[in-house]
Amino acid sequence: MYSKVIKKSELSSKQIKILFIFLVFFIAELFIFTWVRTQCIETGYKISRLNAENKKITDLRDSLQVKKNQYKSPERIALIAEKYGDMVMPSQEQIILLE
């Protein structure tokens, strides 16, 4: 009556396959996590760059708005018309009201 004694340290081929599949999934999950984290950080950097660019564009728009308002001021237009266009404001006799 010889009985086969199995050592506890020996793994069956089924257990080895399960362990191998577990390791493959673990490594794949590790790679996917690393890739997702890298993409998240890269997206954060892009957002920061775009926010900085947006601030520059907003500041430029504001300064251009101020210049536009300066150029559209009636006092400036009248000054340029008098200086370069030899124009003057009409007198009351020259003004005709249309109804």
C-alpha positions in Angstrom: 0.0 0.0 0.0 2.0 2.7 -1.4 0.3 6.0 -1.5 1.6 8.8 -3.5 2.6 11.7 -1.4 2.2 15.1 -2.9 4.4 17.9 -1.6 2.6 21.1 -0.8 5.2 23.1 -2.7 4.5 21.4 -6.0 1.9 23.2 -8.1 -0.3 21.5 -10.6 -0.3 22.7 -14.2 -3.8 24.1 -13.7 -2.6 26.2 -10.8 0.4 27.4 -12.8 -1.9 28.4 -15.6 -4.2 30.3 -13.3 -1.2 32.0 -11.7 0.2 32.9 -15.1 -3.1 34.4 -16.3 -3.3 36.4 -13.0 0.2 37.7 -13.6 -0.6 38.6 -17.2 -3.7 40.5 -16.2 -1.9 42.2 -13.3 0.9 43.4 -15.7 -1.6 44.5 -18.3 -3.5 46.4 -15.7 -0.3 48.1 -14.5 0.5 49.2 -18.1 -3.0 50.5 -18.7 -2.9 52.4 -15.4 0.4 53.9 -16.3 -0.8 54.9 -19.7 -4.0 56.5 -18.3 -2.1 58.4 -15.7 0.4 59.7 -18.3 -2.5 60.8 -20.5 -4.2 62.5 -17.5 -1.0 64.5 -16.7 -0.5 65.4 -20.3 -4.0 66.6 -20.6 -3.5 68.7 -17.4 -0.4 70.3 -19.0 -2.4 71.1 -22.2 -5.2 72.7 -20.1 -2.6 74.8 -18.3 -1.0 76.0 -21.6 -4.4 76.7 -23.1 -5.4 78.7 -20.0 -2.3 80.8 -20.3 -2.9 81.4 -24.0 -6.5 82.3 -23.2 -5.3 84.9 -20.7 -2.9 86.4 -23.2 -5.6 86.6 -25.8 -8.1 88.1 -23.4 -5.5 90.7 -22.3 -4.8 91.5 -26.0 -8.6 91.8 -26.7 -9.0 94.2 -23.7 -6.1 96.4 -24.9 -7.5 96.5 -28.4 -10.9 97.4 -27.1 -9.4 100.4 -25.2 -7.5 101.5 -28.4 -10.7 101.1 -30.5 -12.6 103.3 -28.0 -9.9 105.9 -28.1 -10.0 105.9 -31.9 -13.8 106.2 -32.0 -14.0 109.1 -29.6 -15.8 112.1 -31.1 -13.1 114.5 -29.8 -10.4 112.7 -31.6 -12.3 112.4 -34.8 -13.1 116.1 -34.7 -9.5 117.0 -34.0 -8.3 114.9 -37.0 -11.0 116.3 -39.3 -10.0 119.9 -38.4 -6.2 119.2 -38.6 -6.0 117.0 -41.7 -9.3 117.4 -43.5 -9.7 121.2 -43.2 -13.1 120.6 -41.8 -14.9 122.7 -39.2 -18.1 122.3 -37.2 -21.0 123.8 -39.1 -22.6 126.9 -37.8 -26.3 127.0 -36.8 -27.2 128.6 -40.1 -25.7 125.8 -42.0 -27.6 123.1 -40.1 -30.9 121.9 -41.8 -33.2 119.7 -39.8 -35.0 117.0 -41.7 -38.3 115.7 -40.6 
